[in-house]
Amino acid sequence: MLVKSDESECYLNTIAQLLPPEVKIRQKRTMGGEYHFDNHRFVFTPSDNGHFSAVQPFAVCDWIEPEQLFGQVYTHHQHVQLQPGIIHQVNGGFLIMSLRSLLAQPLMWLRLKQMVCAQRFDWLAHTEQHPLPFPVDSMPLNLRVIVVGDRLSLDEFMLSEPELSEEALYGEYEFDCQLEETEQLTVWCQFVNGLLKQNQLPPLSADGWYELLRQGMRFQEDKRTLPLDLTWLTT
């Protein structure tokens, strides 16, 4: 899915909070497992509670390096170990990513795209200078990726990935709320209450709501519009 929005962490977290409640519940079916070393290779075994099993339903990444995303193979005192990445932790769930992180690291995006489409995670060397010391089995992958970017980033991405962009779901973060119906004011208030809860702030008093509405209309320079700008609402 592609979402047109500011790419800062607060927007990514808000998009994550808008995921349906059912996707935030860890799936009960096996998604991941464990690796053990056998006959000069790492063999994968499905398991619900292995080191490479899913532990959370979604993750938010405003910037991420390949080693953090895919995990890594490292050697310590001649002992080779596999370290899980975020992709293993949210296997079966959602990964919400900033588009600028992917555009700046095209090889990371290429590998992620190939794995998501193939529904298999393959261990790959991060550099040609450091190949994998032993073969490592691939493992099942079921991951949905939400890519968040501003207009310029999305234009660049759509030019480089026309087929994928055409097939992907698309959404936009609206920065204002038009008060054409009474219900829209209720929705805006619910949104503000969600931000208060997310930031562990106390609920607004009646006077607080009045002042927020007044300042919001002043910010928008329109009495029929209220802001959804997270920077304004949270500062």
C-alpha positions as CSV (number, residue, x, y, z in Angstrom):
1,M,0.0,0.0,0.0
2,L,1.2,3.5,-0.8
3,V,0.2,6.4,1.5
4,K,0.7,10.1,0.6
5,S,1.7,11.8,3.9
6,D,4.5,13.5,5.8
7,E,7.2,10.9,6.5
8,S,8.0,11.9,10.1
9,E,7.7,9.4,12.9
10,C,4.6,10.9,14.4
11,Y,2.7,10.4,11.1
12,L,3.9,6.8,10.7
13,N,2.8,6.0,14.2
14,T,-0.6,7.5,13.6
15,I,-1.0,5.5,10.4
16,A,-0.1,2.4,12.5
17,Q,-2.8,3.3,15.1
18,L,-5.4,3.4,12.3
19,L,-4.9,-0.2,11.4
20,P,-8.0,-2.3,12.1
21,P,-8.0,-3.8,15.6
22,E,-8.0,-7.4,14.3
23,V,-4.5,-6.9,12.6
24,K,-3.0,-5.8,15.9
25,I,-3.7,-9.2,17.5
26,R,-0.8,-11.6,17.0
27,Q,-1.7,-14.3,14.7
28,K,-2.0,-17.8,16.3
29,R,-0.8,-19.8,13.3
30,T,2.9,-20.6,13.0
31,M,4.8,-17.8,11.4
32,G,8.5,-18.2,11.7
33,G,10.6,-20.7,13.6
34,E,14.1,-21.7,14.6
35,Y,17.4,-22.4,12.9
36,H,19.9,-25.1,13.9
37,F,23.3,-25.9,12.5
38,D,23.5,-29.3,10.8
39,N,26.0,-30.8,8.4
40,H,27.7,-27.4,7.6
41,R,24.4,-25.5,6.9
42,F,21.7,-23.7,8.9
43,V,18.4,-25.7,8.7
44,F,15.0,-24.1,9.4
45,T,12.3,-25.7,11.5
46,P,8.8,-24.0,11.8
47,S,7.9,-23.1,15.4
48,D,5.6,-20.7,17.2
49,N,8.2,-19.6,19.8
50,G,11.6,-19.8,18.0
51,H,14.1,-17.0,17.7
52,F,12.8,-16.2,14.2
53,S,9.1,-16.4,15.1
54,A,6.9,-13.3,14.9
55,V,6.6,-11.3,18.1
56,Q,4.5,-8.3,17.1
57,P,1.8,-7.5,14.6
58,F,3.4,-4.4,13.0
59,A,6.5,-2.3,13.1
60,V,7.1,1.4,12.2
61,C,10.4,2.4,10.5
62,D,11.1,6.0,9.7
63,W,14.7,5.0,8.8
64,I,16.2,1.5,8.8
65,E,19.4,-0.1,7.7
66,P,19.6,-3.5,5.8
67,E,21.1,-5.3,8.9
68,Q,18.2,-4.1,11.0
69,L,15.5,-5.1,8.5
70,F,16.8,-8.5,7.3
71,G,18.9,-9.5,10.3
72,Q,22.5,-10.7,9.9
73,V,24.9,-13.5,10.0
74,Y,27.9,-12.8,12.2
75,T,30.9,-14.7,13.6
76,H,32.0,-14.4,17.2
77,H,35.1,-16.4,18.3
78,Q,34.7,-18.7,15.3
79,H,31.1,-19.3,16.3
80,V,28.6,-18.4,13.6
81,Q,25.2,-17.0,14.7
82,L,22.0,-15.8,12.9
83,Q,20.4,-12.6,14.3
84,P,16.7,-11.9,13.4
85,G,15.7,-8.7,11.9
86,I,12.5,-6.6,12.0
87,I,11.1,-8.6,9.1
88,H,11.2,-11.7,11.2
89,Q,9.6,-10.0,14.2
90,V,6.5,-8.9,12.2
91,N,6.2,-11.9,9.9
92,G,2.5,-12.3,9.3
93,G,1.8,-8.6,10.0
94,F,2.5,-5.1,8.7
95,L,5.7,-3.1,8.1
96,I,5.1,0.6,7.9
97,M,8.1,2.3,6.2
98,S,9.2,5.8,5.2
99,L,9.7,6.0,1.4
100,R,12.8,8.1,1.6
101,S,14.5,5.2,3.4
102,L,13.8,2.9,0.5
103,L,14.7,5.4,-2.2
104,A,18.1,6.1,-0.5
105,Q,18.8,2.3,-0.4
106,P,17.6,0.8,-3.7
107,L,19.3,-2.6,-3.1
108,M,17.5,-3.0,0.2
109,W,14.2,-2.1,-1.5
110,L,14.8,-4.6,-4.3
111,R,15.5,-7.4,-1.9
112,L,12.5,-6.6,0.2
113,K,10.2,-6.5,-2.8
114,Q,11.5,-9.8,-4.1
115,M,11.0,-11.5,-0.8
116,V,7.5,-10.1,-0.2
117,C,6.4,-11.1,-3.7
118,A,7.9,-14.6,-3.4
119,Q,6.6,-15.0,0.2
120,R,10.0,-16.4,1.1
121,F,12.8,-14.9,3.2
122,D,16.3,-15.6,1.8
123,W,19.4,-14.9,3.7
124,L,21.8,-12.8,1.6
125,A,25.2,-11.3,2.2
126,H,24.9,-7.5,2.8
127,T,28.2,-6.9,0.9
128,E,30.1,-8.9,-1.7
129,Q,33.2,-8.6,0.5
130,H,31.5,-10.6,3.3
131,P,29.7,-13.7,1.8
132,L,27.7,-16.0,4.0
133,P,30.0,-18.4,5.7
134,F,27.5,-21.3,5.4
135,P,24.3,-21.9,3.4
136,V,21.1,-20.9,5.2
137,D,17.7,-22.3,4.5
138,S,15.0,-19.8,3.4
139,M,11.8,-19.5,5.4
140,P,8.2,-18.6,4.8
141,L,7.3,-14.9,4.7
142,N,3.9,-13.3,4.8
143,L,4.3,-9.6,5.1
144,R,2.3,-6.5,4.0
145,V,4.2,-3.3,3.5
146,I,2.8,0.2,3.8
147,V,5.1,2.7,2.2
148,V,4.6,6.4,3.3
149,G,6.0,9.3,1.3
150,D,5.3,12.9,0.3
151,R,4.3,13.9,-3.2
152,L,7.8,14.2,-4.6
153,S,8.9,10.8,-3.2
154,L,5.8,9.1,-4.4
155,D,6.3,10.5,-7.9
156,E,9.8,9.2,-8.0
157,F,8.7,5.8,-6.7
158,M,5.9,5.5,-9.2
159,L,8.2,6.3,-12.1
160,S,10.6,3.5,-11.0
161,E,7.9,1.0,-10.1
162,P,4.9,1.7,-12.5
163,E,3.4,-1.9,-12.4
164,L,3.7,-2.2,-8.6
165,S,2.3,1.3,-8.1
166,E,-0.7,0.5,-10.3
167,E,-1.5,-2.7,-8.4
168,A,-1.0,-1.2,-4.9
169,L,-3.7,0.2,-2.7
170,Y,-3.4,4.0,-2.4
171,G,-4.4,6.4,0.4
172,E,-3.7,10.0,1.5
173,Y,-3.4,11.6,4.9
174,E,-5.7,14.6,4.9
175,F,-4.3,17.7,6.7
176,D,-7.7,19.3,7.4
177,C,-11.3,18.3,8.3
178,Q,-14.1,20.0,6.5
179,L,-17.1,20.6,8.9
180,E,-19.9,20.0,6.4
181,E,-21.8,17.7,8.7
182,T,-22.1,17.4,12.5
183,E,-20.7,13.9,12.4
184,Q,-17.4,15.3,11.0
185,L,-16.9,17.4,14.2
186,T,-17.4,14.2,16.2
187,V,-14.9,12.3,14.1
188,W,-12.4,15.2,14.6
189,C,-12.9,15.1,18.4
190,Q,-12.4,11.4,18.4
191,F,-9.2,11.8,16.5
192,V,-7.9,14.4,19.0
193,N,-8.8,12.1,21.9
194,G,-6.8,9.3,20.2
195,L,-3.8,11.6,20.0
196,L,-4.2,12.5,23.7
197,K,-4.3,8.8,24.6
198,Q,-1.4,7.9,22.3
199,N,0.7,10.6,23.9
200,Q,-0.5,9.7,27.5
201,L,-2.1,13.2,28.0
202,P,-5.1,13.9,30.2
203,P,-8.5,14.5,28.5
204,L,-9.5,18.1,27.6
205,S,-11.9,20.1,29.7
206,A,-14.9,21.9,28.2
207,D,-12.8,25.1,28.2
208,G,-9.9,23.3,26.6
209,W,-12.1,22.0,23.8
210,Y,-13.5,25.5,23.2
211,E,-10.0,27.0,23.0
212,L,-8.7,24.2,20.7
213,L,-11.6,24.7,18.3
214,R,-11.0,28.4,18.3
215,Q,-7.3,28.1,17.7
216,G,-7.8,25.4,15.1
217,M,-10.2,27.5,13.0
218,R,-7.8,30.4,13.4
219,F,-4.9,28.3,12.1
220,Q,-7.0,27.2,9.1
221,E,-8.3,30.7,8.5
222,D,-11.7,29.1,8.0
223,K,-14.5,28.6,10.5
224,R,-15.7,25.5,8.6
225,T,-12.3,23.7,8.7
226,L,-10.3,22.1,11.5
227,P,-6.6,21.0,11.3
228,L,-5.5,17.4,11.2
229,D,-1.8,18.5,11.0
230,L,-0.1,16.4,13.7
231,T,2.7,19.0,14.1
232,W,0.2,21.7,15.0
233,L,-2.0,19.4,17.2
234,T,0.9,17.9,19.2
235,T,2.9,21.1,19.9
